Amino acid sequence: MPAKVGAVKVNNIGNSSIFNIGDVYSMCPESTAKTYAGGGSFNTGDGTYIRLGQSNTYVKDNDKADQNILS
């Protein structure tokens, strides 16, 4: 359904973002990321207690490519 859009101000768009005004059938952002973090790194919430004696993060990756993007 067509829409009328007034003035638009874009302050910032990230590297793998999509900005669209109007009708669209499909939007497919393309990006990949590999994140390494130690034990308990992504825990959130109130009253979270994490007890780690020793934490090791192994970053060896034999295949070097996990999510290939083909254009």
Beta strands, then each sheet from edge to edge (+ up, - down):
end
